[in-house]
Structures are given as C-alpha cells and as structure tokens.
Amino acid sequence: MGAQQNSMPEIGLASGTLSAEVLSIVSHDLRSPLATISMATSLLLDDLSRTQEERDQMVQMVKRATERMDRLVRDMLEVSRLDSGRTLPIDARCVDVAPVLREACESQAPVAQAGGLLIECDVPEALPAVQVDCDRVQQVVCNLVGNAMKFTPPGGRITIAARAEDDEVQVSVKDTGAGMSEADLERIFDPYWQAQRTASLGAGLGLKIAKGIVEAHGGRIWAESALGEGTTFFFTLPVA
C-alpha cells in the first residue's frame, strides 16, 4: 500500500486521503465514459457487418469518452496542486484580451445552443492589454459558462461581458438561471462540492480550478446571486 501511495502523490486531497463522498463522485464520473468505451468497442468487435460510417461514429464515441476521462484526471491533479498550497502554472504574455474573450464566447455557443440556451458576448474593442495566459483565461470562461449551463433552464441566456476598471479588466459571466442561496455561495469554490440540484452534472472541480487560475494571474474571483434572480460570476485580470 505504501508503494502505491508514493507512486501517485498528487491524486487526492491535501491530507492524502479521499472521502467516501469524493470517491463516489469521481467513480461515477469515470464509470460513465468507461461504460461508453466498453459498449462501443464490444459492438465494433462483435458485429463486423456494420458500415464504415457506423464504425467511424463508434470510434468518435470512444475518443470523446477518453477525452472526458483525461479531463477529469487533469482536473483532479490541478485541484490537488491547489490544495497542497501550490499555484497553477501559467504562461503569461502581454495580449489584447478582447479577442481571447470573444473566442471563448464562440467556442461555447454551440454547446449552449444544444441545451436551448443563448450566449451573448458584450466585450468592447477598446480594452487595455493584460498580462495573461490566453489558454488559461479561456479555461476560466469555459468553466464559468459550464457552471451557468447547469443552473439555467432551456430558453435562458448567458452573457459574457468585460470592462476596464482602474488598473484591471473585469470579466463577468451572468446567467438567467435559478440563482443560489447565501449558503451555496459560501461553498461554490470548494472542490468536489455541488449544489444538490446539479449533483449528477460533473465532479464539481471547475470553479475551484477557475479560482486557482485567476489568482495565479494576480486577480480576484467572486459571485453574486439570489434565488430566482440568476447568478453572476466576476473575475479580474491586472492590466499589463
């Protein structure tokens, strides 16, 4: 047992142990893509009469499932890094942040549309340059939009906006969903925690990672919400 623990030191919480609740969440999230891979590969091996198009679709299913598993493992490692007191690695460069945010909007639009949601992008052209890791900033926006989708019913709207304020750029992701209570707001950045109504929609790591990324840039992240009034997440990026 000791050798196994030393071989994977970063997977787990800061204490080095995983609670039954965390194990349940993680195993559930891994079991689903594993079941997809098992089913698709069995069909490919057992039924050789399938058309090439059908076989290609199953290969794509396997690819998407493995990507989901890989993303969960990477998220767990990043949360473990944060829990042990370290910061997430970033490759910051001086960039115009407006195109970075618009690209994040465009990447999330098809996902939102598939769920019956509208994504709006309110990002002005004239924003000051910031010193950021572009991929990491897009990861933050995508994590916040993904969280908003969980709470926003079909027909709702998610707005990504940005504005210059003093020596920083403030970005917001606002939804028209159910909103959150004060008790939920106090726990939203806790790893593996999820509001009860979204407990089956992921491992609950996205907001913790978003917070780690923003703070690694020297920024701040917070949320404002009320039940029945939607939720708005804000984060800041220091001007270069």
Solvent accessible surface area in square Angstrom, and as a share of the most:
residue,aa,sasa,rsa
1,M,172,0.77
2,G,43,0.42
3,A,83,0.64
4,Q,125,0.55
5,Q,123,0.55
6,N,120,0.62
7,S,82,0.53
8,M,111,0.50
9,P,109,0.68
10,E,56,0.25
11,I,52,0.26
12,G,4,0.04
13,L,50,0.25
14,A,68,0.53
15,S,90,0.58
16,G,60,0.58
17,T,90,0.52
18,L,48,0.24
19,S,55,0.35
20,A,85,0.66
21,E,114,0.51
22,V,10,0.06
23,L,91,0.45
24,S,70,0.45
25,I,27,0.14
26,V,11,0.06
27,S,44,0.28
28,H,91,0.41
29,D,27,0.14
30,L,46,0.23
31,R,144,0.53
32,S,47,0.30
33,P,1,0.01
34,L,90,0.45
35,A,58,0.45
36,T,35,0.20
37,I,34,0.17
38,S,64,0.42
39,M,96,0.43
40,A,0,0.00
41,T,50,0.29
42,S,51,0.33
43,L,62,0.31
44,L,26,0.13
45,L,136,0.68
46,D,119,0.62
47,D,50,0.26
48,L,138,0.68
49,S,96,0.62
50,R,63,0.23
51,T,78,0.45
52,Q,121,0.54
53,E,119,0.54
54,E,66,0.30
55,R,71,0.26
56,D,68,0.35
57,Q,103,0.46
58,M,19,0.08
59,V,78,0.45
60,Q,87,0.39
61,M,55,0.25
62,V,32,0.19
63,K,105,0.44
64,R,132,0.48
65,A,3,0.03
66,T,59,0.34
67,E,77,0.34
68,R,105,0.38
69,M,43,0.19
70,D,74,0.38
71,R,119,0.43
72,L,16,0.08
73,V,57,0.33
74,R,123,0.45
75,D,27,0.14
76,M,11,0.05
77,L,61,0.30
78,E,31,0.14
79,V,1,0.00
80,S,9,0.06
81,R,72,0.26
82,L,33,0.16
83,D,39,0.20
84,S,63,0.41
85,G,69,0.66
86,R,107,0.39
87,T,94,0.54
88,L,4,0.02
89,P,81,0.51
90,I,56,0.29
91,D,83,0.43
92,A,38,0.30
93,R,158,0.58
94,C,82,0.49
95,V,34,0.19
96,D,74,0.38
97,V,0,0.00
98,A,1,0.00
99,P,70,0.44
100,V,13,0.07
101,L,0,0.00
102,R,63,0.23
103,E,99,0.44
104,A,1,0.01
105,C,7,0.04
106,E,121,0.54
107,S,59,0.38
108,Q,25,0.11
109,A,42,0.33
110,P,83,0.52
111,V,84,0.48
112,A,0,0.00
113,Q,139,0.62
114,A,94,0.73
115,G,40,0.38
116,G,38,0.36
117,L,15,0.08
118,L,101,0.50
119,I,25,0.13
120,E,68,0.31
121,C,57,0.34
122,D,88,0.46
123,V,13,0.08
124,P,57,0.36
125,E,136,0.61
126,A,94,0.73
127,L,17,0.09
128,P,44,0.28
129,A,43,0.33
130,V,0,0.00
131,Q,86,0.38
132,V,1,0.00
133,D,18,0.10
134,C,43,0.26
135,D,113,0.58
136,R,29,0.11
137,V,1,0.01
138,Q,36,0.16
139,Q,50,0.22
140,V,1,0.00
141,V,0,0.00
142,C,38,0.23
143,N,36,0.18
144,L,0,0.00
145,V,0,0.00
146,G,28,0.27
147,N,20,0.10
148,A,4,0.03
149,M,40,0.18
150,K,67,0.29
151,F,21,0.09
152,T,9,0.05
153,P,80,0.50
154,P,110,0.69
155,G,74,0.71
156,G,11,0.11
157,R,100,0.37
158,I,0,0.00
159,T,29,0.17
160,I,0,0.00
161,A,22,0.17
162,A,9,0.07
163,R,128,0.47
164,A,55,0.42
165,E,57,0.25
166,D,142,0.73
167,D,106,0.55
168,E,30,0.13
169,V,0,0.00
170,Q,16,0.07
171,V,0,0.00
172,S,17,0.11
173,V,2,0.01
174,K,110,0.47
175,D,6,0.03
176,T,59,0.35
177,G,8,0.07
178,A,41,0.32
179,G,0,0.00
180,M,4,0.02
181,S,35,0.23
182,E,140,0.63
183,A,67,0.52
184,D,30,0.15
185,L,41,0.20
186,E,144,0.65
187,R,115,0.42
188,I,10,0.05
189,F,36,0.15
190,D,57,0.30
191,P,34,0.22
192,Y,9,0.03
193,W,43,0.15
194,Q,27,0.12
195,A,4,0.03
196,Q,168,0.75
197,R,120,0.44
198,T,5,0.03
199,A,59,0.46
200,S,82,0.53
201,L,88,0.44
202,G,27,0.26
203,A,8,0.06
204,G,16,0.16
205,L,5,0.03
206,G,26,0.25
207,L,18,0.09
208,K,38,0.16
209,I,1,0.00
210,A,0,0.00
211,K,62,0.26
212,G,6,0.06
213,I,1,0.00
214,V,1,0.00
215,E,89,0.40
216,A,27,0.21
217,H,18,0.08
218,G,58,0.56
219,G,9,0.09
220,R,121,0.44
221,I,16,0.08
222,W,74,0.26
223,A,20,0.15
224,E,98,0.44
225,S,28,0.18
226,A,41,0.32
227,L,112,0.56
228,G,67,0.65
229,E,136,0.61
230,G,5,0.04
231,T,7,0.04
232,T,18,0.11
233,F,5,0.02
234,F,32,0.13
235,F,1,0.00
236,T,1,0.00
237,L,1,0.01
238,P,46,0.29
239,V,50,0.28
240,A,71,0.55
